[in-house]
Every structure is written in C-alpha cells, then in structure tokens.
Amino acid sequence: MKYILFAVLGVSLLGCSTPNSNPKATAAAYDQLKVGMTREQVYALLGPPKSVQPMGDVEHCQIAKWGIPHDVHGWGSWKVTFSGDTVTDVSERPIATAWGSYSH
C-alpha cells in the first residue's frame, strides 16, 4: 500500500512540472510586448500563437493568444489585439483559482 501511495504521489508531481510547449512564450518575452509593434515582431518574440480569431488566419488575425507557461504562474493566457498588422492592445488573463486569481 505504501508503494502505491508513493507511485500516485510521483505521478501527480509530474503533472505539476509540465514543460512549456512554446519555449519562446516566457514572462520575459511577454514583458517586452508594446502597443505599436508589428505582427512580425510579436511572432518573433513569442513564437506561434496558441489560438487566433478568426480561427485559422494566423497572418491576418485580429486577436492572437498565447498560453501562460506553467513555469511562470500556472495557467491563463496572454492576448494581443491587432489592427491590421499593428498591436493595439496587450493583456493577460490569469486563471482564477480557489485562492483567487494570480496576475503577473
């Protein structure tokens, strides 16, 4: 029984250390985003977005989102709004937890 408990604990801890699927999307990179940057600059800084609106149009999207990497805060997303190819807004949406939301 003791070994089963250790096995379950070990597996659950592995889930807590999920690597960032996009190594470019870091807090340091996000902190460099500024209104007025070009789409090309944003993608070079953060890598490809996790999702875009309208769906499937990465090169002309109005909104692009990147997942906040687990090694920064946990979960949530960074949202970049474009007008044409220029950034008009940058925001962060932290996950709400039982302890409240966590914001960068």
C-alpha distances in whole Angstrom, upper triangle without the diagonal:
4,5,5,6,9,10,11,12,14,16,17,19,20,22,23,25,27,30,34,35,38,39,42,41,41,41,44,46,45,47,50,51,54,56,59,57,57,55,55,54,51,50,50,49,46,45,45,44,41,44,47,50,52,49,49,52,51,54,56,53,54,50,48,44,42,38,37,35,31,32,35,34,31,33,37,40,43,46,49,52,55,59,60,59,59,56,57,54,50,47,44,42,38,35,35,32,31,32,35,37,37,40,41
4,5,5,6,9,10,11,12,14,16,17,19,21,22,23,26,29,32,34,37,37,41,40,39,39,42,44,44,45,48,49,52,55,58,55,56,54,54,53,50,48,49,47,44,44,44,43,41,43,47,49,51,49,49,52,50,54,55,53,53,50,47,43,41,37,36,33,30,30,33,32,30,32,36,39,42,45,48,51,54,58,59,58,57,54,56,52,49,46,42,40,37,34,34,31,30,31,34,35,35,38,39
4,5,5,6,9,10,10,12,14,15,17,19,20,22,24,26,30,31,35,35,38,38,37,38,41,42,42,44,47,48,51,53,56,54,54,52,52,51,48,46,47,45,42,42,42,41,39,41,45,48,50,47,47,50,48,51,53,51,52,48,45,42,39,35,34,32,28,29,32,31,29,31,35,38,41,44,47,50,53,57,58,56,56,53,54,51,48,45,41,40,36,34,34,31,30,32,35,36,35,38,39
4,5,5,6,9,10,11,12,14,15,17,19,21,22,25,29,30,33,34,37,36,36,37,40,41,41,43,46,46,50,52,55,52,53,50,50,49,46,45,46,44,41,40,40,40,36,39,43,45,47,44,45,47,46,49,51,49,49,46,43,40,37,33,33,30,27,28,31,30,27,29,33,36,39,42,45,48,51,54,56,54,54,51,52,49,46,43,40,38,34,32,32,29,28,30,33,34,33,36,37
4,5,5,6,9,10,11,12,14,16,17,19,21,24,28,29,33,33,36,35,34,35,38,39,39,41,44,45,48,50,53,51,51,49,49,48,45,44,45,43,39,40,40,39,36,38,42,44,46,44,44,47,45,49,50,48,48,45,42,38,36,32,31,29,25,26,29,28,25,27,31,34,37,40,43,46,49,53,54,53,53,50,51,47,44,41,38,35,32,29,29,26,25,27,30,31,30,34,35
4,5,5,6,9,10,11,12,15,16,17,19,22,26,27,31,31,34,33,32,33,36,37,37,39,42,43,46,49,51,49,50,47,47,46,43,42,43,41,38,38,38,37,35,37,41,44,46,43,44,46,44,48,49,47,48,44,41,37,35,31,30,27,24,24,27,26,24,26,30,33,36,39,42,46,48,52,53,52,51,48,50,46,43,40,37,35,32,29,30,26,26,27,30,31,30,33,34
4,5,5,6,9,10,11,13,15,16,18,21,24,25,29,29,33,32,31,33,35,36,37,39,41,42,45,48,50,48,48,46,46,45,42,40,41,39,36,36,36,35,33,35,39,42,44,41,41,44,42,45,47,45,46,42,39,36,33,29,29,26,23,23,26,26,23,25,29,32,35,38,41,44,47,51,52,50,50,47,48,45,42,40,36,34,31,29,29,26,26,28,30,31,30,33,33
4,5,5,6,9,10,11,13,15,16,20,23,24,28,28,32,31,30,31,34,35,35,37,40,40,44,46,48,46,47,44,44,44,40,39,40,38,35,35,35,34,31,33,37,39,41,38,39,42,40,44,45,43,43,40,37,34,31,27,27,24,21,22,25,24,21,23,26,29,33,36,39,42,45,48,50,48,48,45,46,43,40,37,33,31,28,26,26,23,23,25,27,28,27,30,31
4,6,5,6,9,10,11,13,15,18,22,24,27,27,30,29,28,29,32,33,33,35,38,38,42,44,47,45,45,43,43,42,39,38,39,37,33,34,34,33,30,33,37,39,41,39,39,42,40,43,45,42,43,39,36,33,30,26,25,23,19,20,22,22,19,21,25,28,31,34,38,41,44,47,49,47,47,44,45,42,38,35,32,30,27,24,25,21,21,22,25,26,25,28,29
4,5,5,6,9,10,11,13,16,20,21,25,25,28,27,27,28,30,32,32,34,36,37,41,43,46,43,44,41,41,40,38,36,37,35,32,32,32,32,29,32,36,38,40,38,38,41,39,42,44,41,42,38,35,32,29,25,24,21,18,18,22,21,19,21,25,28,31,34,37,40,43,47,48,46,46,43,44,41,38,35,32,30,27,25,26,23,23,24,27,27,26,28,29
4,5,5,7,9,10,12,15,18,19,23,23,27,26,26,27,30,31,31,33,36,36,40,42,44,42,42,39,39,39,36,34,35,33,30,30,30,29,26,29,33,36,37,35,35,38,36,39,41,39,39,36,33,30,27,23,23,20,17,18,21,21,18,19,23,26,29,32,35,38,41,44,45,44,44,41,42,39,36,34,30,28,26,23,24,22,22,24,26,26,25,28,28
4,5,5,7,9,11,14,17,19,22,23,26,25,24,25,28,29,29,31,34,34,38,40,42,40,41,38,39,38,35,33,34,32,29,29,29,28,25,28,31,34,36,34,34,37,35,38,40,37,38,34,31,28,25,21,20,18,15,16,19,18,15,17,20,23,26,30,33,36,39,43,44,42,42,39,40,37,34,31,27,26,23,20,21,18,19,20,22,22,22,25,25
4,5,5,7,9,13,16,18,21,21,24,23,22,23,26,27,27,29,32,32,36,38,41,39,39,37,37,36,33,32,32,30,27,28,28,27,25,28,31,34,36,34,35,37,35,38,40,37,38,34,31,27,24,21,19,17,13,13,17,16,14,16,20,23,26,29,32,35,38,42,43,41,41,38,39,36,33,30,26,25,22,20,21,18,19,20,22,22,21,23,24
4,5,5,7,10,13,15,18,18,22,21,21,22,25,26,26,28,31,31,35,37,40,37,38,35,35,34,31,30,30,28,25,25,26,25,23,26,30,33,35,32,32,34,32,35,37,35,36,32,29,26,23,19,18,15,12,13,16,16,14,16,20,22,25,28,31,34,37,40,41,39,39,37,38,35,32,30,26,25,22,20,22,20,21,22,24,23,22,24,24
4,5,6,9,12,14,17,18,21,20,19,21,24,25,24,27,29,30,33,35,38,35,36,33,33,33,29,28,29,27,24,24,24,23,20,23,27,29,32,29,29,32,30,33,35,32,33,29,26,23,20,17,16,13,10,12,15,14,12,13,17,19,22,25,28,31,34,38,39,37,37,34,36,33,29,27,23,22,19,17,19,17,19,20,21,20,19,22,22
4,6,9,11,14,17,17,20,18,17,18,21,23,22,24,27,28,31,33,36,34,34,32,33,31,28,27,28,26,23,23,24,23,20,23,27,30,32,30,30,32,30,33,35,32,33,29,26,22,19,16,14,12,8,9,12,11,9,11,15,18,20,24,27,30,33,37,38,36,36,33,34,31,27,25,21,20,17,15,17,15,17,17,19,18,16,19,19
4,6,9,12,14,14,17,16,15,17,19,21,21,23,25,26,30,32,35,32,33,31,31,29,27,25,26,24,21,21,22,22,19,23,26,29,32,30,30,31,29,32,34,32,32,29,25,22,19,15,14,10,7,7,11,12,10,12,16,18,20,24,26,30,32,36,37,35,35,32,34,31,27,25,22,21,18,17,19,18,20,20,21,20,18,20,19
4,7,9,12,12,15,14,14,16,19,19,20,22,24,25,28,31,33,30,31,28,28,27,24,23,23,22,19,19,19,18,16,19,23,26,28,26,26,28,26,29,31,28,29,26,23,19,16,13,12,9,7,8,11,12,10,11,14,16,18,21,24,28,30,34,35,32,32,30,32,29,25,24,20,20,17,16,19,18,21,21,22,20,18,20,19
4,6,9,9,12,12,12,14,17,17,17,20,22,23,26,29,31,28,28,26,25,24,22,20,20,19,16,16,17,17,15,19,22,26,28,25,25,27,24,27,29,27,28,25,21,18,15,12,11,8,7,7,11,13,11,12,15,16,17,21,23,26,28,32,33,30,30,28,30,28,24,23,20,20,18,18,21,20,23,23,24,22,19,20,19
4,5,6,9,8,9,12,14,14,14,17,19,19,23,25,27,24,24,22,22,21,18,16,17,15,12,12,13,13,12,16,19,22,25,23,22,23,21,23,25,23,25,21,18,15,11,9,9,5,6,7,9,12,10,11,13,13,14,17,19,23,25,28,29,27,27,24,26,24,21,20,17,17,16,16,20,20,23,23,23,20,18,18,17
4,6,9,9,11,14,16,15,15,19,20,20,23,25,27,24,24,21,20,20,17,15,16,15,12,11,11,11,10,13,17,20,22,20,19,21,18,21,23,21,23,20,16,14,11,9,10,8,9,11,13,15,13,13,14,13,15,17,19,22,24,27,28,25,26,24,26,24,21,20,18,18,18,18,21,22,25,26,25,23,21,21,19
4,6,6,8,12,13,12,13,16,17,17,20,22,24,21,20,17,17,16,14,12,12,11,8,7,8,9,9,13,15,19,21,19,18,19,16,18,21,19,21,18,14,12,9,9,10,8,11,12,13,15,14,14,14,13,13,15,16,20,21,25,25,22,22,21,23,22,19,18,17,18,18,18,22,23,27,27,26,23,21,20,18
4,6,7,11,11,10,12,15,15,16,20,23,24,21,21,19,18,16,14,13,12,11,8,8,10,12,12,16,19,22,24,23,22,22,19,21,23,22,23,21,17,15,11,11,11,8,11,11,12,15,15,15,16,15,14,17,18,21,23,26,26,24,24,22,24,23,19,19,18,19,19,20,24,24,28,27,27,24,21,20,18
4,6,9,9,7,9,12,12,13,17,19,20,17,17,15,14,13,11,9,9,7,5,6,9,10,12,15,17,21,23,22,21,21,17,18,21,20,21,19,15,13,10,11,11,10,13,13,13,16,16,16,16,14,13,15,15,19,20,23,23,20,20,18,21,20,17,17,16,18,19,20,24,25,29,28,27,24,21,20,17
4,7,8,6,7,10,11,11,15,17,19,16,17,15,15,13,10,10,10,8,5,7,9,9,10,13,15,19,21,20,20,20,16,18,20,18,19,16,13,11,7,8,7,7,11,11,10,13,13,13,12,10,9,12,13,16,18,22,22,20,19,17,19,17,14,14,13,15,15,17,20,22,26,25,24,20,18,16,14
4,5,5,6,9,10,11,15,18,20,17,19,17,17,15,12,13,12,9,7,10,13,13,13,16,19,22,24,23,23,23,20,22,23,22,22,19,16,13,10,10,8,7,10,9,8,11,12,13,13,11,10,14,15,18,20,24,25,22,21,18,20,18,15,14,13,15,14,16,20,21,25,24,22,19,16,14,12
4,5,5,6,9,10,14,17,19,17,19,18,19,16,14,15,15,11,10,13,15,15,16,18,20,23,25,25,25,25,22,23,25,23,22,19,16,14,11,11,8,8,11,9,7,9,12,12,12,11,10,13,14,18,20,24,25,23,21,18,20,17,13,13,11,13,13,15,18,20,23,22,20,17,14,11,8
4,5,5,7,9,13,16,18,16,18,18,18,15,13,14,14,10,10,13,16,16,18,20,22,25,27,27,27,26,23,24,25,24,23,21,18,16,14,14,12,11,14,12,10,13,15,16,16,15,13,15,16,19,21,24,25,22,21,18,20,18,14,15,14,16,16,19,22,23,27,25,24,20,17,14,11
4,5,5,7,11,14,16,13,15,14,14,11,9,11,10,6,6,10,13,13,15,18,19,22,24,24,24,23,19,20,22,20,20,18,15,14,11,13,11,12,15,14,12,14,17,17,16,14,11,13,13,16,18,21,22,19,17,15,17,16,12,13,13,16,17,20,23,25,28,27,25,22,19,16,13
4,5,5,9,12,14,12,14,14,15,12,9,11,12,8,7,11,13,12,14,16,17,19,22,22,23,22,18,19,20,19,18,15,13,11,10,11,9,11,14,14,11,13,15,15,13,11,8,10,10,14,16,19,20,18,16,13,15,13,9,10,9,13,14,17,20,22,25,24,22,19,16,13,10
4,6,8,12,14,13,16,16,17,13,11,14,14,10,11,14,17,16,18,20,20,22,25,26,26,25,22,22,23,21,20,18,16,15,13,14,12,14,16,15,12,14,17,17,15,14,11,13,12,16,17,20,22,20,17,14,15,13,10,11,11,14,15,18,21,23,26,25,23,19,16,13,10
4,6,10,12,10,13,14,14,10,9,12,12,8,10,13,16,16,18,20,20,22,25,25,26,24,21,21,22,21,20,18,16,16,14,16,15,16,19,18,15,18,20,20,18,16,12,14,12,15,16,19,20,17,15,13,14,13,11,12,13,17,18,22,24,27,30,28,26,23,20,17,13
4,7,9,7,10,11,12,9,7,10,11,8,9,13,14,14,17,18,17,19,21,22,23,21,18,18,18,17,16,14,13,13,12,15,14,16,20,19,17,18,20,19,17,14,10,11,9,11,12,15,17,14,12,9,11,10,7,10,11,15,17,20,23,26,30,28,26,22,20,16,14
4,6,6,9,11,13,10,9,13,13,11,13,16,17,16,19,20,19,20,22,24,24,22,19,19,19,18,16,15,14,15,15,18,17,20,23,23,20,21,23,22,19,16,13,12,10,11,12,14,15,13,10,7,9,8,7,10,13,17,19,23,25,28,31,30,27,24,22,18,16
4,6,9,11,13,11,10,14,15,14,15,17,18,17,20,20,18,18,20,23,23,21,19,18,17,16,14,13,14,15,16,19,19,22,25,26,23,23,25,24,21,17,14,12,9,9,9,11,13,11,8,5,5,6,7,11,14,17,20,24,26,29,33,31,28,25,23,20,18
4,7,9,12,10,10,14,15,14,16,18,19,18,21,21,19,19,21,23,23,20,18,17,16,16,14,14,15,17,18,22,22,24,28,28,25,26,28,27,24,20,17,15,11,11,9,10,11,9,6,5,6,9,10,14,17,21,23,27,30,33,36,35,32,28,27,23,21
4,7,8,6,7,10,11,11,12,15,16,16,19,19,17,18,20,22,22,19,16,15,15,15,14,14,14,16,16,20,20,22,26,26,24,25,27,25,23,19,15,14,10,11,9,11,11,8,6,5,8,10,10,14,17,20,23,26,29,32,36,35,32,28,26,23,21
4,5,5,6,9,10,11,12,13,14,14,18,18,16,17,18,20,19,16,13,11,12,13,12,13,13,15,16,20,21,23,27,27,25,27,28,26,23,20,16,15,11,11,9,10,9,6,5,6,10,12,12,16,19,22,24,27,31,34,37,37,34,30,28,25,23
4,5,5,6,9,10,11,11,11,11,15,14,12,14,15,16,15,13,10,8,9,9,10,11,10,12,14,17,19,21,25,25,24,25,26,24,21,18,15,13,9,10,8,10,9,5,6,7,11,12,12,15,18,20,23,26,29,32,36,35,33,29,27,25,23
4,5,5,6,9,10,10,10,12,16,16,15,17,18,18,17,14,11,9,11,12,14,14,12,15,15,19,20,21,25,25,24,26,27,25,23,20,17,15,13,13,11,13,12,8,9,10,14,15,15,18,20,23,25,28,31,34,37,37,35,31,29,26,24
4,6,5,6,9,10,11,13,16,17,16,19,20,21,20,17,14,12,14,15,15,15,13,15,15,18,19,20,24,24,22,24,25,24,22,19,16,15,12,14,12,14,14,10,10,10,13,14,14,17,18,21,24,26,30,32,36,35,33,29,27,24,22
4,5,5,6,8,9,10,13,14,13,16,18,18,17,15,12,12,13,13,13,12,10,11,11,14,15,17,20,21,19,21,22,21,18,15,12,11,9,11,10,13,13,10,9,8,12,12,11,13,15,18,20,23,26,29,32,32,30,26,24,21,19
4,5,5,5,6,8,11,13,12,15,17,17,15,14,10,10,12,12,14,13,10,11,10,14,15,16,20,20,19,21,22,20,19,15,13,12,11,13,12,15,14,11,12,11,15,15,13,16,17,19,21,23,27,29,33,33,31,27,25,23,21
4,6,6,8,11,14,16,16,19,20,20,19,17,13,13,16,16,17,16,13,14,13,16,17,17,21,21,20,22,23,22,21,18,15,16,14,16,15,18,17,14,14,14,17,17,16,18,19,21,23,26,29,31,35,34,33,29,27,24,22
4,6,9,11,14,16,16,19,21,21,20,19,15,15,17,17,18,16,13,13,12,14,14,15,18,18,17,19,20,20,19,16,13,14,12,15,15,18,18,15,14,13,16,16,14,16,16,19,20,23,26,29,32,31,30,26,23,21,18
4,7,8,10,13,14,17,19,19,18,17,13,14,17,15,16,14,11,10,8,10,11,11,15,15,14,17,17,16,15,12,10,11,11,14,15,18,19,15,15,13,16,15,13,14,14,16,17,20,23,25,29,29,27,23,21,19,16
4,6,9,12,13,17,18,17,16,15,12,13,16,15,17,15,11,11,9,11,13,13,16,17,17,19,19,18,17,14,12,13,13,16,16,19,19,16,16,15,19,18,16,17,17,19,20,22,25,27,31,31,29,26,24,22,20
4,7,9,10,14,15,14,12,12,8,10,13,12,14,13,9,9,8,11,13,14,17,18,18,20,20,18,16,13,12,13,12,15,15,18,17,15,16,15,18,18,16,17,17,18,20,21,25,27,31,31,29,26,24,23,21
4,5,7,11,13,11,11,11,8,11,12,10,12,10,6,5,5,8,11,13,16,18,17,18,18,15,13,10,9,9,10,12,13,16,17,15,16,14,16,15,13,14,14,15,17,18,22,24,28,28,26,23,22,20,19
4,7,11,13,11,11,12,10,13,15,12,14,11,8,6,5,6,10,11,14,17,17,17,16,13,12,9,10,10,12,14,15,19,19,18,19,17,19,17,15,15,14,14,15,16,20,22,25,26,25,21,20,19,19
4,7,9,7,8,10,8,12,13,10,11,8,6,5,7,9,13,15,17,20,19,19,18,15,13,10,11,10,11,12,14,17,17,17,18,16,18,16,15,15,14,14,16,17,20,23,26,27,25,22,22,21,21
4,6,5,7,7,6,9,9,6,8,6,4,6,9,12,15,18,20,23,22,22,21,18,15,12,12,9,10,10,11,14,14,14,15,14,15,15,14,15,15,15,18,19,22,25,29,30,27,24,24,22,22
3,5,8,7,8,11,9,5,6,5,7,9,12,15,18,21,23,26,25,24,23,20,17,14,14,11,11,10,10,12,13,14,15,14,15,14,15,15,16,16,19,20,23,26,30,31,28,25,25,24,24
4,6,6,8,10,8,6,7,8,9,12,15,17,21,23,26,29,28,27,26,23,20,17,17,14,13,12,12,13,13,14,16,16,17,17,17,18,19,19,22,23,26,29,32,33,31,28,28,26,27
4,6,8,11,10,8,10,10,10,11,14,16,20,22,24,27,27,26,25,21,19,16,17,14,15,14,14,16,16,16,19,18,19,19,19,19,20,19,22,22,25,28,31,33,30,27,28,27,27
4,6,9,9,8,11,11,11,13,15,17,21,22,25,28,27,28,26,23,21,18,18,16,16,16,15,17,16,16,19,19,20,21,20,21,22,22,24,25,28,30,34,35,33,30,30,29,28
4,6,6,5,9,10,10,13,15,18,21,23,26,28,28,28,27,24,22,19,18,16,14,14,13,14,13,13,15,16,18,19,19,20,22,22,25,26,29,32,35,36,34,31,30,29,28
4,6,5,9,9,8,11,12,16,19,20,24,26,25,26,25,22,20,17,16,14,12,12,11,13,12,11,14,14,16,17,17,18,19,20,23,24,28,30,34,35,33,29,28,27,26
4,6,9,11,10,13,15,19,21,23,26,28,27,28,28,25,23,20,18,16,13,13,11,12,10,9,12,13,16,17,18,20,21,23,26,27,31,34,37,38,35,32,31,29,28
4,7,9,10,14,16,20,22,25,28,30,29,29,29,26,23,20,18,15,13,11,9,9,7,7,11,12,14,16,17,19,21,22,26,27,30,33,37,38,35,31,31,29,28
4,6,7,10,13,17,20,22,25,27,26,26,26,23,20,17,15,12,10,9,7,9,8,9,11,11,13,13,14,16,18,19,22,24,27,30,33,34,31,28,28,25,25
4,7,10,14,17,19,22,26,28,26,26,26,23,19,16,14,10,8,6,5,6,8,9,10,9,10,11,12,14,16,17,21,23,25,29,32,33,30,26,26,24,24
4,7,10,13,16,19,22,24,22,22,22,19,15,12,10,7,6,5,6,9,11,11,11,9,10,9,10,11,13,14,17,19,22,25,29,29,26,23,22,20,20
4,7,10,13,16,19,21,19,20,19,16,14,10,8,6,5,7,8,12,13,12,12,10,12,11,10,11,12,13,16,18,21,24,28,28,25,22,21,19,19
4,7,9,12,15,18,16,16,16,13,10,6,6,5,6,9,11,15,16,15,15,13,14,12,10,10,9,10,13,14,17,20,24,24,22,19,18,16,16
4,6,9,12,14,13,13,13,11,9,5,5,7,9,12,14,18,19,17,17,14,16,14,11,11,10,10,12,13,17,19,23,23,21,18,17,15,14
4,6,9,11,11,11,10,7,6,4,6,9,12,15,18,21,23,21,21,18,19,17,14,12,10,10,10,11,14,16,20,20,19,16,14,14,13
4,6,8,7,7,7,6,5,5,6,10,13,16,19,23,25,23,22,19,20,17,13,12,9,9,8,9,13,15,18,18,17,13,11,11,10
4,5,6,7,7,7,8,9,10,14,16,20,22,26,27,25,24,22,23,20,17,15,12,12,11,12,15,16,19,19,19,16,13,13,12
4,5,6,4,6,9,11,13,16,19,23,26,29,31,29,28,25,26,23,20,18,14,14,12,11,14,14,17,17,17,15,12,13,13
4,6,7,9,12,13,15,18,21,24,27,31,32,30,29,26,27,24,21,19,16,16,14,14,17,16,19,18,18,16,13,14,12
4,6,9,10,11,12,16,18,22,25,28,30,28,27,23,25,21,18,16,13,13,11,12,15,15,18,17,16,14,11,10,9
4,6,8,10,12,16,19,22,25,29,31,29,28,24,25,21,18,15,12,11,8,9,11,11,14,13,13,10,7,8,8
4,7,10,12,16,19,23,26,29,31,30,29,25,26,23,19,16,13,11,8,8,10,10,13,13,13,11,9,10,11
4,7,10,13,17,20,23,27,29,27,26,23,24,20,17,14,11,9,7,6,9,10,13,14,13,10,9,10,11
4,7,10,14,16,20,23,25,24,23,20,20,17,14,11,8,5,4,5,9,11,14,15,13,10,9,9,10
4,6,10,13,16,20,22,20,20,16,17,14,11,9,6,5,6,8,12,14,18,18,16,13,12,11,11
4,7,10,13,17,19,18,16,13,14,11,7,6,4,6,8,11,14,17,21,21,18,14,13,11,10
4,7,10,13,16,15,14,10,11,8,6,5,6,8,11,13,16,20,23,23,20,17,16,14,13
4,7,10,12,11,10,7,8,6,5,7,9,11,14,17,20,23,27,27,24,20,19,16,16
4,7,10,10,8,6,6,5,6,9,12,13,17,19,22,26,29,29,26,22,22,19,19
4,6,6,5,4,5,7,9,12,15,17,21,23,26,29,33,33,30,26,25,23,22
4,6,5,6,6,9,12,15,18,20,24,26,29,32,36,36,33,29,29,26,25
4,6,8,9,12,15,18,21,23,26,29,32,35,39,39,35,32,31,28,27
4,7,9,12,14,17,20,22,26,28,31,34,38,38,35,31,30,27,26
4,6,9,11,15,18,21,24,27,30,33,37,36,33,29,28,25,24
4,6,7,11,14,17,20,23,26,29,33,32,29,26,25,21,20
4,7,10,14,17,20,23,25,29,32,32,28,25,24,21,20
4,7,10,13,16,20,22,25,29,28,25,21,20,17,16
4,7,10,13,17,19,22,26,25,22,18,17,14,13
4,7,10,13,16,19,22,21,18,15,14,11,10
4,6,10,12,15,19,18,15,11,10,8,8
4,7,9,12,16,16,13,9,9,8,9
4,6,9,13,12,10,6,6,5,8
4,6,10,10,9,6,7,8,11
4,7,8,6,4,7,9,13
4,5,5,6,8,11,14
4,6,8,10,14,17
4,7,9,12,15
4,7,10,13
4,6,10
4,7
4
